[in-house]
Amino acid sequence: MPPQCRFRPVGRRRSARWLVLVAVAVSVSAWAQPQVPLELRVVGGLGGVNQYTRYEAPFWTRQLEQLSGGKYSAQIVPFDRAGIRGQEVLSMVRLGTLPFGTLLLSQAAPKDAELAAPDLAGLNPDAATLRRTVAAFRPRLEALLRERHGAELLAVYAYPAQVLFCSKPLADLSGLRGRTVRTSSATQADWVESLGARPVQTPFADIVDNVRAGNADCAITGTMSGNTIGLHQVTTHIHTLPINWGLSVFVANGATWRALPDDLRALLKRELPRLERDIWMEAERETEAGVACNVGAATCVGGTPGHMTAVRPAAADKAVQRELLKATVLPRWLQRCGAACAESWNRYLAPVAGIDAKPKQP
């Protein structure tokens, strides 16, 4: 391994975060040495969920070496176990301190609100709509990441549908009024507030403890992700209408990407779309499998059987969600994002959503 790819000792006064940065940093100059096997350092998505354990980690730790005949390999660590805040990933990629990283779009949105566009709460009520939305917005997403953040978009990943888990009975969306709901993004908070509930942002790893302690009555998270962390043990009802999907992107620092050996770039361009396809197929499968596991159905596969009650959305709930998108979620996003985002929405997403963006007049 080239010396630039190894961990380096640091003084006691250096922070743990600096240790992480040294661990993930890769010197581009080392890639000009063909006689030395190249080992990439990658920061992946959320650890402990199936997207990471079944797909991201095996691809980088095993498949890359096999596909390249031993010429290239990689180490990967999930961002939530690497001492890195999700909000920092894109900045670190831009600076080059993180060559390759997986980024939740919702966590990048506070610094660049336009990145949240394809996963606004209520925009994609099913997987088919989500696919159309991402396909329509992908050219804009590539341009945003390259022009504003110096990052090359290599893949777009989806988690299982983000839905409501509640610790008390819930018949329909109107029942959220007065409750405290865990959210993970501004767009989810807008959605929750418009229903008369109080949003509270909580890290993924802390969801169960907060619900158990009574700090949240409900939580929005993935159907299977919630099961994986044991949320089914502290909640009783799961409302299965997808609120959004937790889209994430896998990106590379632009200079790093351009400096990779040609054959490695070609390999990644060929194989990462396959990884993306597999993750999307799993996200769709796990959306229903997660519900099955949370309620303890015989069709539960890959999760832990629970005893929850599934609340399937009626036509009224679907109509309410679309109205929330039109009347609250989209206008509030535009207020954060600006007139240019209205133009972007109308060009790329209005044809899919069937809703035009009207920027706030001065």
N, C-alpha and C positions, 0 to 999 in steps of 0.2 A: 504494500500500500504506500502511495506517495506520502511523504511527510506532511504535506498540506492537508491530507485527509484524515490524519490521526488526531486524537484528543491531545491537547497541549496542557501542560501544567500551568496553573495560574496562582497568583498570590492569594493570601487569605482574604484580602480586602476586596477581591473581585467577587461580583455577585454570582448567584447560581444561574441567573439568566445569561451572563457572559459565558459560562460553561456550555450552556445550550447553544449559543451562537457559534462558539468555536466548534462544537460537535457537528453542526449542520453546515458550516461554511466549507465550500470546496473551491480550491484555487483553479481558475480557468487554465493557468499556465501548466498545471499538471496534466491536462488533457492533450497537450502537444507531445507527450512522451508515449508513443505507441507500444514501447516495450514493457510498459508498466500497466498491469490490469487496472481498469478504472472502476472505482467504487463511488457511486452517487450517494448523497445524503438527502433524504426526503422527509418532509413533515406531512403526515397524512391527516385524515379526518378524525372524527370523534373515536376514541379508543373504546373497546368493549362492545360496540355495536357491530352488526354483521357486515355492513359495508366495509368496515376496516378489517375485521378478523378473517372474513371469508374471501375478500377480493383484493383490497389495496395491499395489505401486508404480504399475502402469498405472491402477488405479482412482482413486488419489488424484491422480496427476500429470496425467492426461488425461481420464478419463471423468467425474469430478466436474464439471469445467468444461464439458464437452459437455452433460451432463445438465441442468445449471442454466442453459444458455444464456449462459455466461460470467459469470454472477453470482457464482459461488463457485469457488474453486480451493484447492489444497493443495500443500504440500511434505511429503515423507516421507523419513525416514532409518531404517535398521534399527537396533535397539537395540544390537547388538553392534558397530556402527561409529559410535556416537554418544557414546562416552565414558560410557555408562550401564550399570551392572551390571544384569542381569536381575532380581536380587533387589530392586532399588531402584524398579522401574517402578511397582508398586502404591502404594508410599509417596508417590512423586512425584505420582501421579494424585490421591491423597487430599488432598495439600497444595495442589493446583492448579498446581504448577510445571510439570506435564506435563498438558496438557488432554486429549490423546488418546494412548493407548498400547496396544501389543500385549504381552501378558504370558503367558509359559509358566507353566502352573499348577504345574509341578514346582518352579519357582524361587520361587513365592510361598508354597509349602507350609511352609518353615521358620518363617515368621511366622504362618501360619494353616493348620494341617495339614488342616483340613476341605476346603480347596480342592483337595486332591489326590485326593479320593474317587473321581471318575469315571474316573480314569486310573491306578488302582493296578496294579502289575505283576501280570500274570496274569488280570486281570479281564475283558479284552476280547480273546479269541483270534481274532476276525475282525471285519471292518468292520460287519457286520450287528448283532453284539452291541454294538459301540461306539455305533452310532446309537441303539439302544434305551436304553443306559446314559445317554447324554447327554440324551436326551429325558426320561427319568425324573428326572434330577437337576437339570435346567435351572431349574425354579422355585426350588429351594434355592440354586443358584449365584447367581441374580439377587438373591435376598434377602441372601445373605452379602455380596456385593460392595456392595450399596447400604447395608445397615445397619452393617456393620463398617468399610467402607473408603470410603464416600461416592462410590462409582463406579457408573456406569450400564453394564450389560452390553449391548453392541451386536451382538456376534457371537461365535461359538465356532468356532475353526479346528482342523483336524487335520492333522498331518504324516503322511507314509507310515509304515507299521508300523515300530516300533523293534525291530530284530532283532540277532542276534549275528553279528559279523564276527570270525573268528579266524585267526591267523597259522600255526596248526598244524592238522592234521586233527582233525575233530570228528564222531563218529558219532551221538551223542545227547546229551541234556542232562547225563547222568552224567559225560560226559567233561570237564566244566568243573572238576571237583574239582582243587584245587591251582593253578589258573590265576589270573592277575591280570586283572580285567575292568574296562574303563572304564564308568562309570555316570554318570548326570546327575541322579539324584534319590535321596532316601532310600528310596523304595519299590523302585527298581531295586536299590539296595544290599542291601536285605532279601532280595530274590529271589536275588541272586548268592550271598550268604552262606549261604543255606539249601541251596545246592547244593555247598557246600564250597569255593567260590572266594573270592578276595579282591577286594572292590570298591575302585576308586580313582576319585574324581571328577576329571574333566578337562573343561575348556571345549571346546565344539564345534570351535573353530578349531584346537585343539592336538591333536586325536585322531591324525591321521596321523603327526605328529612323535613322539608318545609311543609309538605302535606300532612305528614304524621304529626308535626308540632302544631298544626292548625293555622299556620301562617298563610296557607292557600287552600281554598275550597275546591278548586279545580286546577288542572294543568294542561297546557297544550304541548304535545310532543308526539313523536311517531308511534303508530300502533304497536309495532314490534319493539321499537326502542324503549317505550314505556314498560313493556313486559320484561325486557332484558334487565332493567334496573330495579324491577320489583314493584312498579307503580300499581300493578293490579292487586297488590296485597294491602294497599292503604286507600284504595278508591273502590267505588261500587258500581258506577255507571260510565259507559263509554259511548259518546255520541260520535257516530262514524262518518259524518260529513267532513270531507277534507277541507281544512282551513287554508293551509298551504303545504309545501312539500320539502322545505329545508334544502333548497338547491345549494349546491356547492360547486366550486370550480377548482380544477387542478391547473396550476400555472407555473411557469418558469421565468426567472429573471431573463430579460431579453438578451443581454450580452452573454449570459451563460448559455442560453439556448443556441445562439448563433455560433458559439465557440465549440460546441460539441462536435465530435467526429461525425462526418457525413453518414456513415453507416449506422451510428447510434441514433441520430436524428430520424433516419429512415425507419429504423426498427420501432422507435417510439411512435412515430406517425402512423405506422401500421397497426401496432398492438394496443395503443391507448384507446382508440375507438372501440376495440373489442372489449376492453375492460369497462369502458363507459356503457356499452350495450348490456353487458352482464349485470352491472350494478343497477341499471334501470329495470331490467327484467326482474331482478330480485326485489327491488323496491315495490314494483307492482304486485308481485306474488306475496310479499310480506305485509302489504297493506291489509289484505284479507286474512292472511295467516295470523297476523298480530291480533286481529279482532277475535279469531277463532280460539287462540290461546288464552286471551284475557277472559273469555266467557267460559272456557273449559270445554269447548266442542271437540268431538272426536277427530275433526280435521286439523287439529293443532299440530303443526310441524315446526320444529326449530325453536320453540319457546316453552314456557312453563305454564301448564294449565291453571287458570284462575276460576273465579266464581262471579265475574262481573255480569251486569246486564247491558246488552247492546241496545242502543237507541238508534234505530235507522231513521234517516232524515225523511220527513214527509215533504210533499211538494211545497208546502208553506215555508218550511225551513230553507229550501233551496231558493225560493223567491226572496226571502228575507236576506239571505247572504248576497244575492246579486244586487239588491237595493243598497245594502251596506257598502259594497264595492263602489257603486256609482255615486252615492250621496255622501259618503264619509271617507272611506279608505283611499280612493283615488284622489279626491280633492286635497286631503291632508298630505299625501305624498307629493303632490304638485307644489304645495306651499313650501315643503322642505327642499324640493328639488329645483323649482324655477321654471320659467317659460320655455327654456330649451328642452326641458324634459317633456313638456306638453307636445312639442314638435316631434320628439323622438317617439313618444307613445302613439301619436296619431299616425306616424309613418309605419311603425313596426307592429304595434300591438292592437290598435283600434280595429283593424280588419279581422283579427282573431276574436277579440273580446266583444266586438259589437258595441263598444262604448267609446265615444270621443272624449278627449281631454279638453277641458276648458280652463286655461290658465287664469288665475285670479287677477282681476283688473286692478291697476294702480289707483 
